[in-house]
Amino acid sequence: MTITLTQELVEEKYRRYHKRINDALAGCFSADKPETLYAPARYIIEGKGKRIRPFLTLLASESVCGSSENALNAALAVEILHNFTLMHDDIMDAADLRHGRPAVHKQWNTNVAILSGDMMIAYAYELALQSKTERHRELIHILNHANITICEGQALDMELELKKNATISDYLDMIAKKTGRLISAALEAGGVAGNGTQEQLNALVTFGEKIGRAFQIQDDFLDIMAEDGKSGKIPGGDVINGKKTYLLLRSIELTSATDKELLQSVIDNNGIGADRVSEVKEIYERCGVLDEARAMINQDTEDALAALESLPYAEGREYLSGFAGILMKRDF
């Protein structure tokens, strides 16, 4: 696929649509009472979210019909559903902060966060039903399927934390459900709002699945490979915290003897000292998992871009491709 758009043009459109999405979100949850129901929803929506998913919804619509005019409500529904998951995730993770501010359950309390999050699900469906399309049933099915799948992914993530013998298959299944499905659902919803064909919807879903997995595996890769501060995290933070990642689980499969024992100890002991991160990185280099991860990221990205080729509107198609390039262009 030939990309004719510059990165600057894609970034400019992202900034413009980011404002468009935020302006529309500002009109949501406008009811004053009960204060403890609507104020927390406004609070999390006002956070510094990147709006990646609703932006993809708008671009998906443009790629199948040339316009995103009828896709805004679907995009808002996706973003509100996403923020509901963040609100509840923060409770389960006992996280104190979200977007640099106190998490909802810290700003109010756990019961308020649960109830407000529950309301947000229904609000997202209501927005979808108000979309300018005859295909409301499909939109609701997409949101429902995404919601159920995300919950499955969260459950798998909690189970994975307790597993001492987790496999790479366990991990890939978890990330596909917990993070990948909402990305592909955002694109699928945009395709429906743009009145796309089933073939076009399938292409958008494939693009979302592939770019979502590439992004997550690259996140694991950057954790160990990025220079201090470049990835926004402490290098090796995943290893220090005993997090099961693609690199760790696949390396356990690829190694033996003392290398395998050290890697397994990261899981068994729920982490490792920061002074030993370099040892783990050396094992990753020796066993070839870093090259394998690079190859997988590149293949998934290529497959994602190839899926777009069947979409009829070149400008929307190229903006999707260009935005994927920005998402994947992070410092190694």
DOLONU-279316 format. One record per atom (N, C-alpha, C): y, x, z. Coordinates in steps of 0.05 Angstrom, whole numbers, plus 5000, padded with zeros to 4 digits. Each point is the difference from the previous one (the first is absolute). Example, Ala and Ser with C-alpha at 12.3 -4.5 7.8 and 13.67 -1.06 7.14 Angstrom:
! residues 2
488652645156
502449825000
502450185000
502149934986
502450165001
502249855014
***
This chain:
! residues 332
497650175000
502449835000
502550185000
501949944983
502550154998
502149875018
501050155019
502149905018
502750074989
501649814993
502750064989
502149975021
499449875022
502049965021
500350265017
502450075008
500350225018
499649925028
499450195017
499749945029
502549885011
502350094991
502649895010
500349714994
499149914976
500149724993
498249835017
497650105006
498149865017
501149985028
501150225010
501250005027
502449815002
501649994979
502349825000
499149715001
497949934985
499049735000
498849935027
498650205012
498849955026
502249945021
502250164999
502249955019
501249724995
500449924975
501149744994
498249775009
497450034995
498149805008
499550005031
500350235012
499850025029
502149825013
502550024989
502249835010
499449714994
499049944976
499449734993
497949875019
498050165006
497949915019
501249965028
501550205009
501149985027
502049775003
501649954979
501949785001
498549735002
497749984986
498549755001
498549975027
499050235010
498749995026
501949925023
502550074996
502049935021
500449705003
499249854980
500149715002
497649875012
498050165007
497549905012
500349985030
498549835013
499949975029
502849945011
501449824987
502849945007
500249815024
497849875007
500149815023
500750145026
501649885016
501050125025
497949965023
498649784999
498249945023
497349934989
497950075015
500050165025
500850294994
501750115015
501050274997
497850215000
498049965018
497950205002
497949984978
500349804982
498249984977
501350134976
502649934995
501250094975
501550275002
501150065023
501550255003
498150244996
497650015010
498250234995
499450034971
499649784985
499450024971
502550114986
502449915007
502450124988
500250305006
499350065025
500350285009
498250194984
497549934996
498250194986
500750004970
500949784989
500849994972
502650174995
501750025021
502450164997
499650305003
497550075006
499350295003
500350144973
499750275001
500450164976
497550014983
499049774992
497650004983
500750104971
498050134988
500550114973
499849784978
498849775007
499849784981
498450074975
498150185003
498350094977
498549764989
498749845017
498349794990
501549784985
502349905011
501449804984
501350114975
500750265000
501050124975
497850004979
497550065008
497850004982
499549714989
500449805017
499749724992
501949944978
502550085003
502149944980
499450154974
499250255002
499450164976
497549894986
498149905015
497549894988
500849764983
501749835010
500949764985
501450094975
501750205002
501450104976
498250124979
497750115010
498250124981
498349804984
499849755010
498549804986
501749794986
502549975009
501749794986
502850104994
500750245009
502650114994
502249925020
499349845021
501949915019
498849985028
501750045020
499049975028
501449765013
501449854984
501649775011
498349815017
497649944991
498349815014
498250135021
500350275004
498150145018
501150075027
502649945005
501350095025
498649885024
499549745000
498749875023
497250125006
498650064978
497350135004
500450275012
502050154991
500650275011
500749985030
501649805007
500849975028
497549925017
498349844989
497649915014
498250255006
499850174981
498450255003
501250175022
502650045000
501350175019
499949895028
500349735003
499849885026
497150025011
498149964983
497250035008
499550295009
501150204985
499750285008
501250055028
502449885005
501350055026
498549865023
498849774994
498249885020
497850195008
498850144980
497850185007
501150245017
502450094994
501250225015
500549915029
500949765003
500649905027
497549995017
497949904989
497449995015
498750275002
500250174980
498950275001
501250155023
502749985003
501350145022
499049925027
499349755003
498849915026
497350135004
498350004980
497350115002
500150305004
501950134987
500350295002
501650095025
501149815014
501750065023
502350184992
501149954976
502250164989
502649915012
501650195007
502649945013
502249964979
499850134977
502149994980
499149904973
501849884986
499649924972
502750044985
500050164980
502450064985
502250105018
499250175019
502050135018
501249825021
498949765003
501049825021
497649905017
500649895023
497749895016
498449804984
497450025001
498349804987
500549735013
499349794985
500649725009
498949955028
497550095005
498849945026
501250165023
501550214993
501550155020
502849885004
501249914978
502749875001
499949745015
497849854996
499549745014
497650045017
497749884992
497550055014
497749944981
497650055009
497749974982
499649714991
500349815018
499649724992
502049914979
502550085004
502049944980
499350114973
499150254999
499350144975
497749864986
498049925016
497749864988
500849744987
501649845015
500749734991
501950024976
502050185001
501850034978
498650104975
498150185003
498450104978
498449784987
498849825017
498549784990
501749814983
502549965009
501949834985
500650124973
500250274999
500750144976
498049954978
497449985007
497949954980
500649734986
500549795016
500549744989
502650004983
502050155009
502550024986
499650134972
498350205000
499350144974
498749804981
498249845009
498749804983
502049804990
501849925017
502149804992
501750114978
500850255002
501550134979
498550004974
497450065001
498450014976
499949724987
499849795017
499949734989
502749924988
502150135007
502749944989
500650164975
498150174992
500450164976
500249824975
501650104980
500449854976
497650054981
497849885006
497650034984
498249755004
498349954981
498049795003
497450105013
500050265005
497550135009
500050065030
500949815016
500250045029
497350055013
497949864990
497450035011
499050294998
500650134977
499250284997
501550185019
502749955003
501650175018
499049985028
499449765009
499049965028
497350145003
498349984980
497450135001
500350315003
501950114984
500550295001
500950085028
501949855012
501050075027
497849965021
498449794997
497849955019
498050234999
499250064975
498050214996
501050275011
502650064995
501150245010
500150015031
500749775011
500249985030
497250055013
498049864989
497350035010
499050294997
500650114976
499150284995
501450205018
502549965005
501550185018
498849995028
499349765009
498849975026
497250145001
498549984978
497550144998
500550305002
502050104986
500750285001
500850105027
501549835015
500850085027
497650015018
498249804997
497550005016
498350254994
499850074974
498550244992
501350255012
502750005000
501450235011
499450045030
500049785014
499350015029
497250095004
498149904983
497250095002
499750294993
501650094980
499950284991
500850195022
502049925016
501050175022
497750065020
498149825003
497950035020
497550144988
499850024974
497750114987
500150305001
497850125009
499750295000
498750104974
498849824985
498650084976
501149854976
502649964999
501349864978
499650144974
499849854978
499650124974
502549974983
500150154978
502249974981
500249724989
497749884996
499849724990
501449815020
499550045026
501349845020
503050024998
501050244996
502850054999
501349874976
498850054976
501149894976
500049695000
498049885012
499949715002
502349905018
500450155022
502149925019
502850014987
500650234986
502750024989
500449814977
497949944985
500249804978
500849735011
499049935023
500549745012
502649995016
500450215016
502349995018
502650054986
500150184981
502550074987
500049934970
497750044987
499949974971
500349714991
498849815014
500049734990
502749874999
501850055020
502649884998
501750114977
499550254993
501450124977
499049864975
497449974996
499049874976
500749705000
500149885024
500849725002
502949954992
501750205008
502849984993
500450004970
498450164986
500150024971
498849754987
497849915011
498649764990
501849755003
501449985022
501849775005
502350014980
501050244994
502150024980
499149924973
497550074994
498849924974
499749704997
499249875022
499749715000
502849874997
502050105015
502749894999
501150034971
499250214987
500950054972
498249864980
498149845009
498249854983
498250184983
499050215012
498350194986
497249884996
498650124980
497349924995
498150135020
497549915000
498150125019
499550294994
500050074974
499750294993
502350165011
502449894998
502450155010
499950025030
499249795014
499750015029
498050215008
497750014986
498050205006
501150294997
501750044979
501250264996
501850075023
501649815009
501950055022
498550065026
497849865005
498350045024
498850294998
499050074977
498850274997
502150215006
502449964988
502250195005
500550035030
500249775014
500650005028
497850145016
497549944994
497850125015
499950304996
500450094975
499850294995
502450155011
502449904997
502350145010
500149995030
499049785012
499949985029
498150205012
497750044988
498050205010
501150284996
501150054977
501250274995
502150075021
501749805006
502250055019
498950065028
497949865008
498950045027
498650275002
498450074979
498650265001
502150234998
502149964985
502150204999
501350035028
500349775014
501150015027
498350185018
497449964998
498150175015
500350304993
500350044973
500350274989
502650135011
502149854998
502650115008
500150075030
498549855016
500050055028
499350295007
498050114986
499050275006
501450214982
501149914977
501050204980
503050035000
501549795008
502950024998
501150205020
502350124992
501350195018
501349835022
500750145022
501149875023
502449824993
499749745006
502249824997
500149864973
498750124979
500349884973
498749734997
497849965014
498749744998
500949805021
501950095017
500949835021
498149995024
498050174999
498050015022
499550295008
498950045023
499150275008
497650084983
500150234987
497750084984
497450005016
497949874990
497549995015
500049795022
502049825000
500149805021
497549825001
498849944976
497649844999
497750135015
499750264995
497950165013
500550015030
502450065008
500750025029
499449745014
500449784986
499649735013
497249894995
498350164986
497349914996
499749774981
501949974982
500049784981
497950054978
498449794994
498050034979
501449954973
500150214984
501349994974
497950074978
500949964975
498350084978
499250295002
501950185006
499450285001
497950075021
500449895024
498250065022
497249894995
499849754993
497349884996
498550124976
501550054979
498650124976
499250295006
501650145015
499350285007
497550015017
499749815018
497649995016
497549984982
500349844979
497849974981
499550264984
502150154995
499850244983
499250265015
500250005026
499650245015
497450005016
499450235012
497650035018
500750215021
498050035019
500250205021
502649985016
501350235005
502350015018
502449854989
500450004974
502249854988
499749705006
497649904995
499549725005
500349935029
499150175018
500249965029
502949985008
501750174990
502850005007
501349734991
499449934975
501249754989
499049755016
497450005007
499049785016
501249995027
500750235011
501350015027
502749875000
501450004977
502549864998
499749705005
497849894990
499449725004
499049965028
498050165009
498849965026
501950035023
502050184997
502050055021
502649864996
500149824980
502449854994
502450184994
499550224986
502150184992
499450295006
502050174994
499650295004
502750125005
500050235013
502650135007
501550084975
502749995002
501750074977
499450294991
499250175018
499550284993
497550044983
498449794997
497550024984
500249854973
502349894994
500449864975
499550184976
500950255003
499650194977
497150054994
498349995021
497150034996
498949774983
500949765007
499149764985
500950014971
502550094997
501150024972
498450204984
499250225013
498450214986
497349884991
498849835017
497449884993
500549814977
502149855000
500749824978
500150164974
501350235001
500350174976
497350114991
498450085019
497450124993
498049804988
500049765011
498049814991
500849854975
502550034991
500849884975
501149725002
500449905024
500949735003
502949964991
501650215002
502849984991
500249974970
498350164985
499949974971
499049724993
498049915015
498849744994
502049785004
501650025022
502049805006
502250004978
500850244992
502050014978
499049874975
497550054993
498849884976
499849705002
499449905024
499749715004
502849874999
502050135012
502749894998
500949984971
499650224985
500850014972
498549794983
497449975005
498449814984
500849725006
500449945026
500949725008
502749944987
501850205001
502749954989
499849964970
498450164986
499649964971
498849724994
498049935016
498749744995
502049775005
501750035021
502049805006
502049964976
500950234989
501949984978
498749894975
497550074996
498549904977
499749705001
499749895024
499749715003
502449854990
502450135001
502549864993
500349974969
498450154985
500450014971
499749734986
498449825013
499649744987
502249805006
501950075017
502149805008
502149984977
501049764995
501549964975
502950095000
501350025023
502850065000
500550295008
500950164980
500250295004
501850085023
502349875003
501850095020
498949965028
498949775006
498749955026
497750195004
498450044979
497750195001
500950285007
502150094988
501050275004
501350045027
501349795010
501150015027
497750025021
497949854996
497750025017
498950295000
499750104976
498950274997
501950215013
502649964995
502050195011
500149995030
499749765011
500049975029
497550135013
497849964986
497550135009
500450305001
501450114980
500550294999
501750095024
501949845007
501750075023
498449995026
498349805003
498349975024
498150245003
499050104977
498150225002
501250274999
502750024995
501350264997
501150085028
498150095016
500850095027
499250305003
501350145017
499550295003
497250055011
498650184986
497350085009
500250235019
***
